[in-house]
Structures are given as C-alpha cells and as structure tokens.
C-alpha cells in the first residue's frame, strides 16, 4: 500500500471565489441554484456515505483513516472542492481540481474485496463519486427544498454535471446526461456494489458521527442522517443496513422542509450553518459566493479554455497527467 496519511491538505486559495470570471455555469444556472441551497448539506452527507458502496473507495478511505481522525475536516475539504467547482471562477476550479487529483494520486493500495490494486483516481470510482454527488444534491433539493426544477432547468443541470466531470478523471462518454441515464447507470453498476465491515463502519460513522468528535457535528449528523437515508431507494437502504422505521419518512419530511425553509432566503444564516456544520473552509467559500461582486470577465468559460489558461498541463496535457503531478497547496 502506498497511501500517505500525511498527504498535503486541500486549502482555500487566498483570493475571492470569483475574481477572474463566472466559472463554468454562472448566475441563473441550475447548478448555482441547487448547490448553494441549504439542502446541499443533507445531500452531501448522503453522497459521502454512498461512496462506500465502491470497494476501492472504501479501501482508500479506510487505509487513510481521515474520516476517523478528523471527520469535520475531511467533510469540510471535500464539500469545499465541490462548491468551488459549482460556483467558483475557472482559475480556482482548475487549481482545485489539479491539486485534489494530485492528492488522490498518493492513495493507492490493495482492495481486500477484489484483491486488485485500487486508486482514488480510478475513472470508475471517480464516476461513482461524481454521479452520486450530483444526483444527491438534486434529489434533496427536490424532496426538502423548493421542489423539482423545470424540465428545461433539469436538462441543463445534467448538461452541467457532464461539464463538471471534466475536472475529474471520469471518462466523459460514461457520464449520464439525463435522469433516465442516471437510473440506467445505477442499474448497470448495482451488481458491482458491495458492503464490507469497513464500508459499514465508514457509512455509519459519517451518518451518526460520535459525539466524542464534537457536539455540533454529532448532533447535526443525527438530525440530518434520517433525512438523507429517507431519500435513498430501498435497495440502497438494505445494502447499507440503515432502514428507517415504518412511517418515519412521512413524519420527518415536513419537519426538515420547515427547517430548510427557515434559512433558505437568509444567506447569512445559511453561511453560518455551512461554517458550523461543514467547517470554516466551506463557510468562508459560501460567504464569498453570497457577497461576491462582478468578476473581471463577467462570462462563463469552458473547462478546456480554463485548463489552457490556468492548468499545469495546458490544453495539450490531460486530466491524467495533472493527477500525477506533485501535490502542492495552491495559492
């Protein structure tokens, strides 16, 4: 195993979240709407738990042990990355992507389930992370937030999901482009998913984080976990071993919707929740998003153009090449 528990950490750049442009999606996009809603916090707990259905990701998480030594820090860093991709400018997103892939490049070892070598940058594993993340955020927005997007907005949301995948090692042709394709993807990979003792421990640790890791994260995890679990299909709940009592979902949903509605139109309150629940990095980025003015170039750019301008590999390089570069904190 070549995992390194002292690997460089993901740090927020020392500049505004949108200095050079509007990033890849821009104001009015469904990505901005959905990823900055309070429901994204519930969705994130759902998504990081589902990662453990991929045995290679389970092995990586277990070997590194970061969720046990610093669960809040791990969640803070991970959500900060997704938030940068969603609402950050293109320079920050490219730098974050290359840094994270370089960090992931150090996470390799042997998957005890398959006996094969795992890599955190494996395209199939990265696709699982990407699809479950984007699907979870939309699902929780629909269930606990304002409700479904318009058909036009949803079509654009999945198009933007494909764009965001360009920042990871996913094979772009494999990324679902519609809700129907997302369902087909889940059915296709379902036979390859599994749960081990290490996977179950990781999932339940993230869903029901011990109070010994901090009162705030322990309390929030227990309040949020039932909401996250309730949005899962039955086969995922059975596989993960976290069934809910009969009728619980019906009773709990209006309470969660009311809590979300109480802060949905209060950006300062939402930023405070993000800071206290997910950590200082996410809270800082969310606050910057709320107060950000017009960037130098008020336009949306492509990932290819952004990589040429700001990436270490440029357009002639590749995501895979960036993933093998030295991991250094970006500034």
Phi and psi in degrees as a GROMACS rama.xvg file:
@    title "Ramachandran Plot"
@    xaxis  label "Phi"
@    yaxis  label "Psi"
@TYPE xy
-117.697  19.0904  UNK-2
-66.0614  149.879  UNK-3
-129.187  107.107  UNK-4
-71.5376  -10.7188  UNK-5
-100.464  23.7857  UNK-6
-59.3512  153.659  UNK-7
-59.2801  145.977  UNK-8
-97.4151  160.563  UNK-9
-84.3174  120.115  UNK-10
-119.693  147.811  UNK-11
-72.165  132.548  UNK-12
-60.2166  151.232  UNK-13
-85.3731  58.7484  UNK-14
-160.02  173.1  UNK-15
-64.9633  153.105  UNK-16
-65.9908  -26.8659  UNK-17
-133.652  88.7234  UNK-18
-99.2199  -43.568  UNK-19
-96.2708  -32.4388  UNK-20
-164.32  -172.782  UNK-21
-89.77  10.1177  UNK-22
77.4055  -146.25  UNK-23
-98.5839  -8.44723  UNK-24
-128.673  -52.7317  UNK-25
88.7709  170.563  UNK-26
-57.9461  141.987  UNK-27
84.147  -6.78181  UNK-28
-75.9726  149.469  UNK-29
-62.3088  -28.496  UNK-30
-63.2575  -46.4421  UNK-31
-61.1006  -42.5154  UNK-32
-63.6152  -47.4114  UNK-33
-79.4064  -42.6311  UNK-34
-74.4365  -17.5842  UNK-35
-103.518  4.8722  UNK-36
-75.3656  150.876  UNK-37
-57.3211  -26.747  UNK-38
-64.8089  -17.7274  UNK-39
-63.3382  -26.7169  UNK-40
-66.7264  -44.2964  UNK-41
-63.3818  -43.8352  UNK-42
-61.4396  -36.1469  UNK-43
-66.8626  -40.5198  UNK-44
-61.4423  -39.5129  UNK-45
-60.9351  -47.4231  UNK-46
-67.8431  -45.3235  UNK-47
-68.6155  -24.7674  UNK-48
-72.5958  -41.2677  UNK-49
-66.5238  -22.2432  UNK-50
-52.8188  -31.1282  UNK-51
-73.2684  -5.98917  UNK-52
-73.7036  -16.6576  UNK-53
-91.9012  116.631  UNK-54
-64.6  -32.6611  UNK-55
-66.6012  -41.2849  UNK-56
-67.1442  -38.5161  UNK-57
-58.575  -45.2156  UNK-58
-61.4497  -42.4635  UNK-59
-63.3786  -47.6365  UNK-60
-63.1007  -43.5967  UNK-61
-67.9719  -40.5816  UNK-62
-66.8777  -37.2864  UNK-63
-76.6192  -40.0316  UNK-64
74.1087  11.6332  UNK-65
-62.9831  -32.4851  UNK-66
-69.7996  -19.9175  UNK-67
-92.6068  -36.9436  UNK-68
-79.3826  -31.3583  UNK-69
-153.329  71.4433  UNK-70
-60.8177  -40.5729  UNK-71
-67.4124  -40.313  UNK-72
-63.4432  -41.3112  UNK-73
-64.7499  -44.1443  UNK-74
-66.2763  -40.7346  UNK-75
-60.7821  -48.6082  UNK-76
-63.8644  -42.0617  UNK-77
-68.3001  -46.5675  UNK-78
-66.8192  -34.6199  UNK-79
-58.658  -40.4261  UNK-80
-61.3984  -49.5873  UNK-81
-61.6428  -36.925  UNK-82
-67.9082  -38.6911  UNK-83
-61.4414  -44.8987  UNK-84
-61.298  -39.8944  UNK-85
-73.1392  -45.4714  UNK-86
-127.266  -1.54039  UNK-87
-79.6245  168.94  UNK-88
-76.9484  168.958  UNK-89
-66.8729  -33.1097  UNK-90
-65.9914  -46.9319  UNK-91
-63.305  -39.8132  UNK-92
-65.849  -43.3437  UNK-93
-64.3397  -45.106  UNK-94
-64.0737  -40.4154  UNK-95
-64.218  -42.721  UNK-96
-61.4447  -49.0335  UNK-97
-65.9865  -38.5305  UNK-98
-64.4491  -46.2698  UNK-99
-64.9908  -40.5639  UNK-100
-65.9082  -34.6885  UNK-101
-67.7723  -37.6954  UNK-102
-63.4039  -46.0473  UNK-103
-62.6427  -29.8958  UNK-104
-60.9938  -23.1675  UNK-105
-81.5341  -12.0719  UNK-106
-94.9768  88.9623  UNK-107
-135.309  156.788  UNK-108
176.41  -163.694  UNK-109
-105.429  126.283  UNK-110
-76.8678  114.244  UNK-111
-67.3302  -17.6162  UNK-112
-76.6404  -45.9082  UNK-113
-98.3377  -21.0041  UNK-114
78.496  3.26635  UNK-115
-101.544  161.178  UNK-116
-71.7991  134.175  UNK-117
-103.986  158.684  UNK-118
-143.749  133.117  UNK-119
-63.0979  -21.043  UNK-120
-93.1752  7.39314  UNK-121
-54.8265  128.658  UNK-122
-56.4796  -38.6268  UNK-123
-68.2226  -40.749  UNK-124
-66.7658  -40.838  UNK-125
-65.553  -34.1683  UNK-126
-65.9876  -40.0572  UNK-127
-61.9468  -45.1912  UNK-128
-59.7501  -44.9907  UNK-129
-66.8531  -48.9068  UNK-130
-67.1587  -45.1287  UNK-131
-64.8581  -33.5802  UNK-132
-66.7813  -51.9319  UNK-133
-68.7971  -36.0779  UNK-134
-68.0196  -42.3318  UNK-135
-61.6306  -42.9865  UNK-136
-64.0643  -41.3628  UNK-137
-69.7193  -42.4226  UNK-138
-60.51  -46.5998  UNK-139
-69.5968  -31.3517  UNK-140
-62.8306  -41.4043  UNK-141
-69.1197  -41.6957  UNK-142
-80.2562  -42.142  UNK-143
-113.433  -7.37531  UNK-144
-107.617  -143.707  UNK-145
-65.2563  -17.5319  UNK-146
111.843  -170.356  UNK-147
-62.2645  148.547  UNK-148
-70.8355  164.288  UNK-149
-67.3699  158.832  UNK-150
-54.2269  -38.3972  UNK-151
-67.7286  -41.8189  UNK-152
-65.0537  -41.5886  UNK-153
-65.9745  -40.0968  UNK-154
-59.6271  -42.2041  UNK-155
-68.6796  -35.906  UNK-156
-58.583  -45.6978  UNK-157
-71.6646  -29.3365  UNK-158
-64.2555  -39.8364  UNK-159
-71.4552  -29.723  UNK-160
-59.7675  -40.5325  UNK-161
-65.8376  -41.2509  UNK-162
-60.6821  -45.595  UNK-163
-62.1493  -31.1927  UNK-164
-64.9559  -20.9507  UNK-165
-64.2399  -18.0831  UNK-166
-86.1429  -4.74139  UNK-167
-115.468  -174.49  UNK-168
-91.2191  12.509  UNK-169
-61.0145  148.95  UNK-170
-79.83  113.383  UNK-171
-59.6664  -34.3485  UNK-172
-66.0536  -16.018  UNK-173
-90.8569  -9.89509  UNK-174
-76.4032  125.931  UNK-175
-60.0074  144.995  UNK-176
-115.994  -2.78056  UNK-177
-146.821  167.482  UNK-178
-62.8467  -36.8754  UNK-179
-61.4839  -43.0087  UNK-180
-67.4465  -29.9862  UNK-181
-64.8278  -45.6295  UNK-182
-60.4513  -42.4235  UNK-183
-64.0071  -37.222  UNK-184
-62.4592  -47.0041  UNK-185
-60.8854  -40.8349  UNK-186
-66.1  -35.5952  UNK-187
-69.7473  -40.2837  UNK-188
-89.5114  -11.3134  UNK-189
-52.5607  -42.8945  UNK-190
-64.4242  -17.45  UNK-191
-93.3258  -8.73249  UNK-192
-83.7102  150.428  UNK-193
-157.236  167.462  UNK-194
-129.402  130.479  UNK-195
-115.637  178.964  UNK-196
-60.4898  -41.352  UNK-197
-68.0888  -36.6549  UNK-198
-66.0116  -45.7423  UNK-199
-63.8099  -39.9102  UNK-200
-61.7668  -45.043  UNK-201
-64.0734  -45.7366  UNK-202
-61.0597  -48.2602  UNK-203
-70.6773  -27.7471  UNK-204
-67.3988  -39.6604  UNK-205
-75.0441  -32.3318  UNK-206
-79.4254  -35.9027  UNK-207
-130.533  62.9847  UNK-208
-57.9649  130.597  UNK-209
-58.4803  144.356  UNK-210
-62.8028  -21.0303  UNK-211
-64.0527  -19.0185  UNK-212
-86.9287  0.0520149  UNK-213
133.871  135.137  UNK-214
-63.3913  -42.1033  UNK-215
-64.3263  -49.3647  UNK-216
-69.5486  -34.5456  UNK-217
-65.6686  -43.7403  UNK-218
-68.6622  -46.6425  UNK-219
-62.5142  -41.7303  UNK-220
-56.9893  -41.207  UNK-221
-73.4135  -28.4197  UNK-222
-78.6135  -36.468  UNK-223
-82.7153  -34.3344  UNK-224
-54.9639  -46.7471  UNK-225
-60.3918  -35.0751  UNK-226
-67.072  -41.7181  UNK-227
-65.4225  -45.9996  UNK-228
-62.6812  -38.2991  UNK-229
-63.3529  -20.8441  UNK-230
-87.3849  -5.64786  UNK-231
-82.1666  146.518  UNK-232
-64.903  157.069  UNK-233
-58.8826  -37.2523  UNK-234
-66.7637  -31.4186  UNK-235
-71.4697  -38.3978  UNK-236
-64.6672  -40.8565  UNK-237
-65.409  -44.8556  UNK-238
-62.4853  -40.1906  UNK-239
-81.0425  -14.8199  UNK-240
74.7201  34.8835  UNK-241
-133.547  64.6779  UNK-242
-71.5414  152  UNK-243
-105.585  153.31  UNK-244
-61.0992  149.423  UNK-245
-56.0422  134.266  UNK-246
82.0094  -6.99228  UNK-247
-63.8701  -43.8235  UNK-248
-59.5223  -42.6913  UNK-249
-62.9126  -38.1892  UNK-250
-78.4324  -34.071  UNK-251
-83.2011  -31.0137  UNK-252
-56.4465  -49.1382  UNK-253
-63.4075  -30.0711  UNK-254
-67.1194  -42.4046  UNK-255
-67.5702  -42.1817  UNK-256
-60.8779  -39.0374  UNK-257
-66.6334  -41.149  UNK-258
-64.0696  -42.1557  UNK-259
-64.8201  -44.7092  UNK-260
-62.0658  -29.7088  UNK-261
-67.21  -21.4186  UNK-262
-121.037  -2.46365  UNK-263
-58.2581  -37.4991  UNK-264
-106.116  23.808  UNK-265
-125.709  85.4159  UNK-266
-54.2323  -38.0603  UNK-267
-64.2768  -40.3617  UNK-268
-67.6585  -40.1552  UNK-269
-63.3203  -40.5704  UNK-270
-64.6769  -37.7782  UNK-271
-65.4484  -42.2714  UNK-272
-62.1234  -44.9524  UNK-273
-59.7877  -41.7495  UNK-274
-68.4757  -42.7535  UNK-275
-78.1739  -32.9695  UNK-276
-90.2207  -44.4687  UNK-277
-101.347  -20.5313  UNK-278
122.437  170.569  UNK-279
-65.7226  -34.0026  UNK-280
-66.1449  -48.2001  UNK-281
-64.9272  -42.432  UNK-282
-60.2024  -41.1985  UNK-283
-63.7481  -45.864  UNK-284
-64.429  -41.5392  UNK-285
-64.3086  -42.4571  UNK-286
-61.7754  -42.642  UNK-287
-62.0057  -38.085  UNK-288
-61.4953  -42.9091  UNK-289
-65.8253  -40.6035  UNK-290
-98.1195  -2.87008  UNK-291
-59.8278  138.946  UNK-292
-92.3732  -157.96  UNK-293
-78.8942  130.354  UNK-294
-72.5481  171.29  UNK-295
-55.0727  -45.1481  UNK-296
-117.103  99.5631  UNK-297
-76.393  62.9001  UNK-298
-139.757  166.471  UNK-299
-100.376  138.985  UNK-300
-121.429  168.057  UNK-301
-89.7792  158.416  UNK-302
-63.2388  -39.3466  UNK-303
-61.0166  -45.3664  UNK-304
-65.8433  -40.3376  UNK-305
-65.1245  -38.5813  UNK-306
-66.6994  -36.763  UNK-307
-65.7696  -38.0873  UNK-308
-77.0527  -41.7474  UNK-309
-120.159  -11.0683  UNK-310
-80.8083  157.386  UNK-311
-73.4142  -23.156  UNK-312
-99.855  -22.1296  UNK-313
69.3208  -178.607  UNK-314
-65.0627  -29.5043  UNK-315
-75.7164  -12.6256  UNK-316
-90.2947  -155.706  UNK-317
-153.429  165.598  UNK-318
-60.4126  -40.8138  UNK-319
-63.1907  -38.1989  UNK-320
-65.2268  -41.3874  UNK-321
-62.6224  -33.6985  UNK-322
-67.4384  -20.8242  UNK-323
-98.1727  -0.584538  UNK-324
-72.2498  163.14  UNK-325
-65.9869  136.303  UNK-326
-83.5969  113.225  UNK-327
-129.513  143.899  UNK-328
-59.732  131.3  UNK-329
-87.7828  151.931  UNK-330
